[in-house]
Amino acid sequence: MSEPKPDPQPPDPPVRAVSLTVTRQRPDTGWSWVVLAGSFLSLMIMSTIYTAGLFNIIFLEVFGMNKQVTAWVGAMPGSLMSILGKTLLSYYHAFSRELVQTFFLVFRPND
């Protein structure tokens, strides 16, 4: 009896030389700072809306009012954001977008 022959191994693939070139790119400038500032402002605005309950304790002490009166301070920004968002959306559908943007740009409250 003869011994079984082992399966032949496939030959190793040829080794190829790989060269890596690293190029240094400029850091982001321009619009990346605008995006960063917008994201930061959005985070700050939304965080003050959602943490109004923490400020309510300070408002109670400083203004000397009851809880019902000082709770309006925290309730108004979220309510206005919801109501104005739906109102502006209905205006956008009823009128042209440019007309609505111009109206709110001209008749905005004084800063």
C-alpha positions in Angstrom: 0.0 0.0 0.0 1.2 3.4 -0.9 0.8 6.4 1.4 -1.5 9.2 0.2 0.3 12.2 -1.2 -0.4 15.5 0.5 -2.2 18.2 -1.5 0.2 20.5 -3.2 0.3 24.0 -1.7 -0.3 26.8 -4.1 2.8 28.9 -4.7 3.1 32.1 -2.7 2.0 35.2 -4.6 4.9 37.5 -5.7 5.8 40.2 -3.2 5.2 43.7 -4.6 6.8 46.8 -3.2 4.3 49.4 -1.9 5.3 53.0 -1.5 3.2 55.2 0.7 3.3 58.9 0.3 1.9 61.1 3.0 0.9 64.6 2.0 0.0 67.2 4.6 -3.2 69.0 3.9 -4.1 72.5 5.0 -6.3 72.7 8.1 -9.9 73.4 7.5 -10.6 77.1 7.3 -13.6 79.3 6.3 -16.8 77.4 6.4 -15.7 74.9 9.0 -15.6 77.7 11.5 -19.1 78.8 10.5 -20.4 75.3 11.0 -18.6 75.1 14.4 -20.2 78.4 15.5 -23.6 77.4 14.3 -23.4 74.0 16.0 -22.2 75.6 19.3 -25.0 78.2 19.2 -27.6 75.5 18.5 -26.3 73.4 21.4 -26.4 76.4 23.7 -29.9 77.4 22.8 -31.4 73.9 23.0 -29.6 73.2 26.3 -31.0 76.3 27.9 -34.5 75.3 26.8 -34.1 71.8 28.3 -32.4 72.9 31.5 -35.0 75.6 32.4 -36.0 73.6 35.5 -32.5 74.1 36.9 -32.8 77.8 36.5 -36.3 77.9 38.0 -34.9 77.5 41.5 -32.7 80.6 40.9 -35.7 82.5 39.5 -37.7 81.6 42.6 -35.1 83.1 44.9 -34.2 86.2 42.9 -37.7 87.3 41.9 -39.6 86.1 45.0 -42.5 84.8 42.9 -44.3 81.5 43.2 -43.6 78.4 41.1 -46.4 79.0 38.6 -45.2 82.4 37.6 -41.5 81.4 37.2 -42.4 78.3 35.3 -43.5 80.4 32.4 -39.8 81.4 31.8 -38.9 77.8 31.0 -42.1 77.0 29.2 -42.2 79.8 26.7 -39.1 79.1 24.6 -40.1 75.5 23.8 -43.7 76.5 23.1 -42.7 79.4 20.9 -40.3 77.2 19.0 -43.0 74.6 18.3 -45.7 77.1 17.4 -43.5 79.3 15.2 -42.1 76.3 13.4 -45.6 75.1 12.4 -46.7 78.6 11.5 -43.7 79.3 9.3 -44.1 76.0 7.6 -47.7 76.9 6.7 -46.6 80.3 5.4 -44.0 78.6 3.3 -46.6 76.4 1.7 -49.1 79.3 1.2 -46.6 81.9 -0.1 -43.2 81.8 -1.7 -40.2 81.0 0.5 -38.4 84.3 -0.5 -41.5 86.4 0.5 -41.7 84.8 3.9 -37.9 85.1 4.5 -38.0 88.8 3.5 -41.0 89.5 5.7 -39.4 88.0 8.8 -36.1 89.7 7.9 -37.7 93.2 7.7 -40.1 92.8 10.5 -37.9 91.1 13.0 -37.8 92.4 16.6 -35.2 94.9 17.5 -32.0 93.4 18.8 
